[in-house]
Amino acid sequence: MLGTKASQEAIENCDTLFIVGSSFPYLEFMPKPGQARGVQIDSDPKRIGLRFPVEVGLVGDSKRGLRELLPLLKTRKDKTFLEQTQKTMREWKQVMLDQAHRVEKPMKPQVVAHELGIRLNQNAITTCDSGTIATWWARHIPSKRGQMHTLSGTLASMAPGLPYAIAAQLAYPDRQVVAFVGDGGFSMLMAELATAVKYQLPIKVVIIKNNTLGQIKWEQMVFLGNPEYGVDLHPIDFAEFAHACGAVGFTLEEPAECGHIMDQFLAAPGPAVLQAVVDPYEPPMPAKTTVEQAYKFAESLVRGEPNRDKIALTVLSDKVRELV
């Protein structure tokens, strides 16, 4: 879900896979057996060959290892693979930009992520959480040199976004720190906002509010072919909660007001919360939808998905926009 169409096609068509400091768990996206040779650098020897068979495993620090290996590389004259991947990436970025400028209501989460991303300081620190929030973060908040971006360490644990932000602000008091989190993750440790208020840490918390555990919902439908079950969240007014804790609270619902309210929010003194009410039926679709995923998705609708009409209409609208 976090990848791009260009990265997925690069993996699908590569002849060599070089894994640097990663234990990427989604094996279905790895090259097919026998397709590509494998090399891996990792500080933990137990991770060598864990996800993909490698011919050469290098145990040690990735930065030092790469410095030793780079002088050994030879320039490849055939640029076909590179140029095709770059072309696909340019097309992907345009699709992401189009999604980020949509004006219909309910507001799309991509709009909020984009408006935040273009306003972050050059040395900003952003923290994120697990769930669909990680998809919007990865696709619409670009990482710039000088910034720091932190996601849940094991890619599955929920709720670290807020405490990560508190820790980052304590460690770097002079830098802008923004937590970009979902309502499901935030509600698990939301009392920690009182900690930020107590110590007057000027963290900013953007909450994408759709009243659902989105990642679980869409995985049930796209990967299992089941209707959503047990994913609804009790709605909380996070802006009022922020006020109750002694912080500043903002509510955002209108796409046309997103930039203006985002400016006010980021400029607010001390800790502040921005709850962005977004479309709960906007799916974080894979960069490339396989036939099996499309079948599972359709199967979930047929099996009795309670919001199937709204979801089907949203997905159809999204696809039409990509093609126009």
C-alpha positions as CSV (number, residue, x, y, z in Angstrom):
1,M,0.0,0.0,0.0
2,L,2.9,2.4,0.7
3,G,4.7,1.9,-2.6
4,T,4.3,3.5,-6.0
5,K,3.4,2.0,-9.4
6,A,7.0,2.7,-10.5
7,S,8.5,0.9,-7.5
8,Q,6.3,-2.1,-7.9
9,E,7.0,-2.5,-11.6
10,A,10.7,-2.1,-10.9
11,I,10.6,-5.0,-8.5
12,E,8.5,-7.1,-10.9
13,N,11.0,-6.6,-13.8
14,C,14.3,-6.5,-12.0
15,D,17.1,-9.0,-12.5
16,T,18.8,-8.3,-9.2
17,L,17.4,-7.2,-5.8
18,F,19.6,-5.3,-3.4
19,I,18.1,-5.2,0.1
20,V,19.6,-2.5,2.4
21,G,18.6,-2.5,6.0
22,S,15.1,-3.7,5.4
23,S,12.9,-6.6,6.5
24,F,10.0,-5.7,4.2
25,P,7.3,-8.3,5.2
26,Y,5.0,-8.3,2.1
27,L,6.4,-11.3,0.2
28,E,3.8,-11.2,-2.5
29,F,5.5,-8.0,-3.9
30,M,9.0,-9.6,-4.0
31,P,10.4,-10.9,-7.3
32,K,9.1,-14.4,-8.3
33,P,11.4,-17.3,-7.4
34,G,14.2,-17.6,-9.9
35,Q,13.6,-14.2,-11.4
36,A,16.2,-12.1,-9.6
37,R,19.5,-12.6,-7.8
38,G,19.7,-11.3,-4.3
39,V,22.2,-9.3,-2.2
40,Q,21.5,-8.0,1.3
41,I,23.1,-5.7,3.9
42,D,21.8,-5.8,7.5
43,S,23.2,-5.2,11.0
44,D,21.2,-8.3,12.2
45,P,22.5,-11.6,10.8
46,K,19.1,-13.2,11.5
47,R,17.5,-11.0,8.9
48,I,19.8,-12.1,6.0
49,G,17.7,-14.1,3.6
50,L,14.6,-13.8,5.9
51,R,12.3,-12.5,3.2
52,F,14.1,-13.2,0.0
53,P,16.8,-15.8,-0.9
54,V,20.2,-14.0,-1.3
55,E,23.5,-15.2,-2.8
56,V,25.5,-12.7,-0.8
57,G,24.7,-11.5,2.7
58,L,26.7,-8.7,4.3
59,V,26.4,-8.2,8.0
60,G,27.2,-4.7,9.3
61,D,26.4,-1.0,9.1
62,S,24.5,-0.1,5.9
63,K,26.2,3.3,5.4
64,R,29.7,1.9,5.8
65,G,28.9,-1.0,3.6
66,L,27.5,1.2,0.8
67,R,30.6,3.4,0.9
68,E,32.8,0.4,0.3
69,L,30.6,-1.0,-2.5
70,L,29.9,2.2,-4.5
71,P,33.4,2.5,-6.0
72,L,33.0,-1.1,-7.3
73,L,29.9,-0.2,-9.4
74,K,30.2,0.1,-13.2
75,T,28.0,2.5,-15.2
76,R,25.4,0.7,-17.2
77,K,25.1,2.0,-20.8
78,D,21.6,0.6,-21.4
79,K,19.3,3.0,-19.6
80,T,16.0,1.4,-20.8
81,F,15.0,0.0,-17.4
82,L,15.9,3.3,-15.6
83,E,14.2,5.5,-18.1
84,Q,11.0,3.5,-18.1
85,T,10.9,3.5,-14.3
86,Q,11.4,7.3,-14.3
87,K,8.6,7.8,-16.9
88,T,6.2,5.7,-14.8
89,M,7.2,7.7,-11.7
90,R,6.5,11.0,-13.4
91,E,3.1,9.7,-14.4
92,W,2.5,8.5,-10.8
93,K,3.4,11.8,-9.3
94,Q,0.9,13.5,-11.6
95,V,-1.9,11.1,-10.5
96,M,-1.0,11.9,-6.8
97,L,-1.1,15.6,-7.5
98,D,-4.5,15.3,-9.2
99,Q,-5.8,13.5,-6.2
100,A,-4.4,16.1,-3.8
101,H,-6.4,18.9,-5.5
102,R,-9.8,17.4,-5.4
103,V,-12.5,19.8,-4.2
104,E,-15.6,17.5,-3.6
105,K,-17.1,16.7,-0.2
106,P,-16.6,14.7,1.9
107,M,-13.0,15.9,1.8
108,K,-10.4,13.5,0.6
109,P,-7.6,12.6,2.9
110,Q,-5.1,13.1,0.1
111,V,-5.9,16.9,0.2
112,V,-5.0,17.2,3.9
113,A,-1.7,15.3,3.5
114,H,-0.7,17.4,0.5
115,E,-1.5,20.7,2.1
116,L,0.5,19.7,5.2
117,G,3.4,18.4,3.1
118,I,4.0,21.6,1.2
119,R,4.0,23.7,4.5
120,L,6.5,21.7,6.5
121,N,9.7,23.4,7.4
122,Q,12.9,22.4,5.8
123,N,14.1,20.7,9.0
124,A,10.7,19.5,10.2
125,I,10.2,16.2,12.0
126,T,7.0,14.2,11.1
127,T,5.7,11.2,12.9
128,C,3.1,8.8,11.6
129,D,1.1,5.8,12.6
130,S,0.0,2.4,11.2
131,G,-3.1,2.1,9.1
132,T,-4.4,3.9,6.0
133,I,-2.8,7.0,7.4
134,A,0.6,5.6,6.5
135,T,-0.6,5.4,2.8
136,W,-1.6,9.1,2.7
137,W,1.7,10.0,4.5
138,A,3.9,8.0,2.1
139,R,2.2,9.2,-1.1
140,H,1.5,12.8,-0.4
141,I,4.0,14.1,2.2
142,P,7.3,14.3,0.4
143,S,10.5,13.7,2.3
144,K,13.0,16.5,1.8
145,R,16.7,16.6,2.7
146,G,17.1,18.0,6.2
147,Q,13.8,16.6,7.5
148,M,13.2,13.5,9.6
149,H,10.2,11.1,9.1
150,T,9.3,8.4,11.5
151,L,6.7,5.6,11.0
152,S,5.7,2.8,13.4
153,G,8.9,0.7,13.8
154,T,7.5,-2.7,13.0
155,L,4.9,-1.4,10.4
156,A,2.0,-2.8,12.4
157,S,1.9,-1.4,15.9
158,M,-0.7,1.4,16.3
159,A,-0.6,4.6,18.3
160,P,3.1,5.6,18.3
161,G,2.5,8.9,16.3
162,L,1.7,11.1,19.3
163,P,4.4,9.8,21.7
164,Y,7.0,9.8,18.9
165,A,6.2,13.5,18.4
166,I,6.5,14.3,22.1
167,A,9.9,12.5,22.2
168,A,11.1,14.3,19.0
169,Q,10.1,17.7,20.4
170,L,12.0,17.0,23.6
171,A,15.0,15.9,21.7
172,Y,14.9,18.8,19.2
173,P,13.1,21.7,20.9
174,D,13.9,24.2,18.1
175,R,12.5,22.1,15.3
176,Q,8.9,21.9,13.9
177,V,7.4,18.6,15.0
178,V,4.1,17.3,13.4
179,A,2.3,14.1,14.1
180,F,0.1,12.9,11.1
181,V,-2.1,10.2,12.6
182,G,-5.5,8.5,12.1
183,D,-8.4,8.7,14.6
184,G,-8.0,5.0,15.5
185,G,-4.3,5.3,16.4
186,F,-4.7,8.6,18.2
187,S,-7.6,7.5,20.4
188,M,-5.4,4.7,21.8
189,L,-3.0,7.1,23.5
190,M,-4.8,10.4,23.2
191,A,-4.3,11.2,27.0
192,E,-0.6,11.8,26.1
193,L,-1.7,15.1,24.7
194,A,-2.0,16.3,28.3
195,T,1.8,15.5,28.6
196,A,2.5,17.9,25.7
197,V,0.4,20.6,27.4
198,K,2.0,20.0,30.8
199,Y,5.5,20.6,29.3
200,Q,4.3,23.2,26.8
201,L,5.7,21.2,23.8
202,P,4.6,23.0,20.6
203,I,3.8,19.7,18.8
204,K,1.2,19.8,16.1
205,V,-1.2,16.8,15.6
206,V,-3.1,16.3,12.4
207,I,-5.8,13.7,12.8
208,I,-7.4,12.2,9.7
209,K,-10.9,11.4,11.0
210,N,-13.1,8.9,9.2
211,N,-14.5,7.0,12.2
212,T,-13.1,3.7,11.1
213,L,-10.1,1.4,11.3
214,G,-9.4,1.9,7.7
215,Q,-6.5,-0.5,7.0
216,I,-8.4,-3.4,8.6
217,K,-11.5,-2.5,6.6
218,W,-9.8,-2.4,3.2
219,E,-7.7,-5.4,3.9
220,Q,-10.8,-7.4,4.7
221,M,-12.3,-6.4,1.4
222,V,-9.4,-6.2,-1.1
223,F,-7.3,-9.1,0.3
224,L,-9.9,-11.4,1.9
225,G,-13.0,-10.7,-0.1
226,N,-15.1,-10.2,3.1
227,P,-17.4,-7.3,4.0
228,E,-16.1,-5.0,6.6
229,Y,-16.6,-6.2,10.2
230,G,-15.8,-4.7,13.6
231,V,-14.0,-1.6,12.2
232,D,-16.4,1.2,13.2
233,L,-15.1,3.7,15.7
234,H,-17.1,5.7,18.2
235,P,-16.9,9.3,16.9
236,I,-14.9,11.7,19.1
237,D,-14.6,15.5,18.8
238,F,-10.8,15.7,19.0
239,A,-10.9,19.5,18.8
240,E,-13.0,19.7,21.9
241,F,-10.7,17.1,23.6
242,A,-7.7,19.3,22.8
243,H,-9.4,22.2,24.4
244,A,-10.2,20.1,27.5
245,C,-6.5,19.2,27.8
246,G,-5.5,22.9,27.5
247,A,-4.3,22.7,23.8
248,V,-5.7,24.5,20.8
249,G,-8.2,22.6,18.6
250,F,-9.2,23.1,15.0
251,T,-11.8,21.3,12.8
252,L,-11.4,21.0,9.0
253,E,-14.2,19.8,6.7
254,E,-14.1,22.0,3.6
255,P,-11.4,21.3,1.0
256,A,-11.4,24.9,-0.1
257,E,-10.5,26.0,3.5
258,C,-7.8,23.4,4.0
259,G,-4.8,25.6,3.2
260,H,-6.0,28.5,5.3
261,I,-6.9,26.5,8.3
262,M,-3.6,24.5,8.0
263,D,-1.7,27.8,8.2
264,Q,-3.6,28.9,11.3
265,F,-3.0,25.5,12.9
266,L,0.7,25.4,12.2
267,A,1.2,28.9,13.5
268,A,-0.7,28.3,16.8
269,P,1.4,28.7,19.9
270,G,2.0,25.6,22.0
271,P,0.5,22.1,21.3
272,A,-2.4,22.1,18.8
273,V,-4.7,19.5,17.2
274,L,-6.3,19.6,13.8
275,Q,-9.1,17.1,13.1
276,A,-9.7,16.7,9.4
277,V,-13.1,15.1,8.7
278,V,-12.6,13.0,5.5
279,D,-14.4,10.6,3.3
280,P,-14.6,7.2,4.9
281,Y,-15.2,5.5,1.6
282,E,-12.0,6.7,-0.1
283,P,-9.9,3.5,-0.5
284,P,-6.1,3.3,-0.2
285,M,-5.9,1.1,-3.3
286,P,-2.7,-0.7,-4.2
287,A,-0.5,1.1,-6.7
288,K,-1.3,-1.7,-9.1
289,T,-4.5,-3.6,-8.6
290,T,-4.1,-7.3,-9.5
291,V,-6.9,-9.4,-11.0
292,E,-7.2,-11.3,-7.7
293,Q,-7.5,-8.1,-5.7
294,A,-10.2,-6.8,-8.0
295,Y,-12.0,-10.1,-7.7
296,K,-11.8,-10.1,-3.9
297,F,-13.0,-6.5,-3.8
298,A,-16.0,-7.3,-5.9
299,E,-16.6,-10.5,-3.9
300,S,-16.7,-8.4,-0.6
301,L,-19.4,-6.1,-2.2
302,V,-21.5,-9.1,-3.3
303,R,-21.3,-10.8,0.1
304,G,-23.1,-7.9,1.8
305,E,-20.7,-5.0,2.4
306,P,-23.0,-2.5,4.2
307,N,-21.7,0.5,2.3
308,R,-21.2,-1.1,-1.1
309,D,-23.1,1.5,-3.1
310,K,-21.0,4.4,-1.7
311,I,-17.8,2.5,-1.9
312,A,-18.4,1.3,-5.5
313,L,-19.3,4.8,-6.6
314,T,-16.2,6.3,-4.9
315,V,-13.8,3.7,-6.5
316,L,-15.5,4.2,-9.9
317,S,-15.1,8.0,-9.6
318,D,-11.5,7.7,-8.7
319,K,-10.7,5.5,-11.6
320,V,-12.5,7.8,-14.1
321,R,-10.4,10.7,-12.8
322,E,-7.2,8.8,-13.3
323,L,-8.1,8.1,-16.9
324,V,-9.3,11.5,-17.9
